[in-house]
Amino acid sequence: MLFGGFYYIYRNNQSEIVSCLVSEKTKRRVEKEALLKKESEKKQAELDVWTPVLSSLKEVKSGLEKQKLEIKSQLETIKKEREKNKEKVKEMEKKISDSRRENATDRAEGYVREKESLLDALGKLEKRNEELDEQELNTEGLLLKLERVINKMIETLKIKENEMMLIDLQLGQGESEDDIVHLHRE
């Protein structure tokens, strides 16, 4: 009887100890889950903020790429016009030379004025060409910088998404541990 009473007390104390251990473990798990959920919400908020920014940057990049194509097109147009003007200048020089040989000074003066006009236009085309070259270089520089920023943001967002997946897995494991504890109690 003494042995049976001792066993009963030992058994009651053991179940109280097991009960305390389980409730302490449950308490820690609940606290851990709360921290994980809070961290997950924080990461989701960061994603919610940075995802639209990334989309905007991609739109800006697209706009810069279109601008770069426009600049290239304008440069090609200017190149063609410069070539035409150079040919016209050569033609005027020939006409001036021919007119002077023929002693047609009035005609030669008209050709000289036309040549000067063509040279002015050629100078303006040269200046515009330089401006567009500079603009093209600036656009390319901006595109490179923007590409680096976009790639860094994509990398950071992927890391945040992976961290959220890990948190979700940890939360899922906590629930499966909960199921195991319930099975042991039964």
C-alpha positions in Angstrom: 0.0 0.0 0.0 2.8 2.4 0.9 4.4 1.5 -2.4 1.1 2.1 -4.3 0.6 5.5 -2.6 4.1 6.5 -3.4 3.6 5.5 -7.0 0.4 7.4 -7.2 2.0 10.6 -5.8 5.0 10.1 -8.1 2.7 9.6 -11.0 0.6 12.7 -10.2 3.8 14.8 -9.8 5.1 13.5 -13.1 2.0 14.4 -15.0 2.1 17.9 -13.3 5.7 18.3 -14.4 4.8 17.1 -17.9 1.8 19.4 -18.0 4.1 22.4 -16.9 6.7 21.5 -19.5 4.0 21.2 -22.2 2.4 24.6 -21.2 5.9 26.3 -21.0 6.7 24.8 -24.4 3.4 26.0 -25.8 3.9 29.4 -24.3 7.3 29.7 -26.0 5.9 28.4 -29.3 3.1 31.0 -29.2 5.6 33.7 -28.5 7.8 32.5 -31.3 4.8 32.4 -33.7 3.8 35.9 -32.7 7.3 37.2 -33.4 7.4 35.3 -36.7 4.0 36.7 -37.7 5.2 40.2 -36.8 8.4 39.8 -38.8 6.4 38.4 -41.8 4.0 41.4 -41.7 7.0 43.7 -41.6 8.6 42.1 -44.6 5.3 42.1 -46.5 4.9 45.8 -45.7 8.4 46.4 -47.2 7.5 44.4 -50.3 4.3 46.4 -50.6 6.3 49.7 -50.5 9.1 48.7 -52.8 7.2 46.7 -55.5 5.5 49.8 -56.9 8.8 51.7 -56.8 10.4 49.0 -58.8 7.6 49.2 -61.3 8.0 52.9 -61.6 11.8 52.5 -62.2 11.1 50.0 -64.9 8.8 52.5 -66.6 11.5 55.2 -66.3 14.0 52.8 -67.9 11.6 52.0 -70.7 11.2 55.8 -71.3 14.9 56.3 -71.4 15.4 53.5 -73.8 12.8 55.1 -76.1 14.5 58.4 -75.8 17.8 56.8 -76.7 16.3 55.3 -79.8 14.9 58.8 -80.7 18.3 60.3 -80.3 19.9 57.7 -82.5 17.2 58.4 -85.1 17.8 62.1 -84.9 21.6 61.5 -85.2 21.0 59.5 -88.4 18.8 62.2 -89.8 21.5 64.9 -89.0 24.2 62.7 -90.5 22.3 62.4 -93.8 21.5 66.2 -93.9 25.2 67.0 -93.2 26.2 64.8 -96.1 23.7 66.5 -98.4 24.9 69.9 -97.3 28.5 69.0 -97.8 27.6 67.9 -101.3 25.7 71.1 -102.0 28.7 73.1 -100.7 31.0 71.3 -103.1 28.5 71.9 -105.9 28.3 75.6 -105.0 32.2 75.8 -104.9 32.2 74.3 -108.4 29.5 76.8 -109.6 31.4 79.7 -108.1 34.6 78.6 -109.8 32.8 78.1 -113.2 31.1 81.5 -112.8 34.4 83.3 -112.1 35.9 81.7 -115.2 33.0 82.9 -117.2 33.3 86.4 -115.6 29.7 86.2 -114.3 30.4 87.9 -111.0 26.7 88.5 -110.2 26.0 84.8 -110.5 29.2 84.0 -108.5 28.1 86.4 -105.7 24.7 84.6 -105.5 26.5 81.2 -105.3 28.8 82.6 -102.6 25.8 83.7 -100.5 24.2 80.3 -101.0 27.4 78.6 -100.0 27.6 80.8 -96.9 24.0 79.9 -96.1 24.8 76.2 -96.5 27.9 76.5 -94.3 25.8 78.2 -91.6 23.3 75.4 -91.8 26.1 72.9 -91.7 27.5 74.6 -88.6 24.1 74.4 -86.9 23.8 70.7 -87.8 27.3 70.1 -86.4 26.3 71.8 -83.1 23.0 69.9 -82.9 25.0 66.7 -83.6 27.3 67.4 -80.7 24.3 68.1 -78.4 22.6 64.9 -79.4 25.9 62.9 -78.9 26.2 64.4 -75.4 22.5 63.6 -74.7 23.0 60.0 -75.9 26.0 59.6 -73.6 24.0 61.0 -70.7 21.1 58.7 -71.4 23.3 55.7 -71.6 24.9 56.6 -68.3 21.5 57.0 -66.7 20.4 53.7 -68.1 23.4 51.9 -66.7 22.9 53.5 -63.2 19.2 52.7 -63.3 19.8 49.1 -64.4 22.1 48.6 -61.4 19.5 50.1 -59.0 16.7 47.9 -60.6 18.9 44.8 -60.3 19.7 45.5 -56.7 16.1 46.1 -55.9 15.0 42.9 -57.6 17.7 41.0 -55.6 16.6 42.6 -52.3 12.9 41.9 -53.0 13.7 38.2 -53.8 15.6 38.0 -50.5 12.6 39.4 -48.7 10.3 37.0 -50.4 12.6 34.1 -49.5 12.7 35.3 -45.9 8.9 35.4 -45.9 8.8 31.8 -47.2 11.1 30.7 -44.5 8.9 32.3 -41.9 5.8 30.7 -43.3 7.6 27.3 -43.2 8.5 27.9 -39.6 5.0 28.9 -38.8 3.8 25.7 -40.6 6.2 23.6 -38.5 4.9 25.2 -35.3 1.4 24.1 -36.3 2.5 20.5 -37.0 4.3 20.4 -33.6 1.1 21.5 -32.1 -0.6 18.5 -33.7 2.1 16.2 -32.3 1.7 17.6 -28.8 -2.1 17.0 -29.0 -1.5 13.4 -30.1 0.8 12.8 -27.1 -1.7 14.1 -24.6 -4.4 11.8 -25.9 
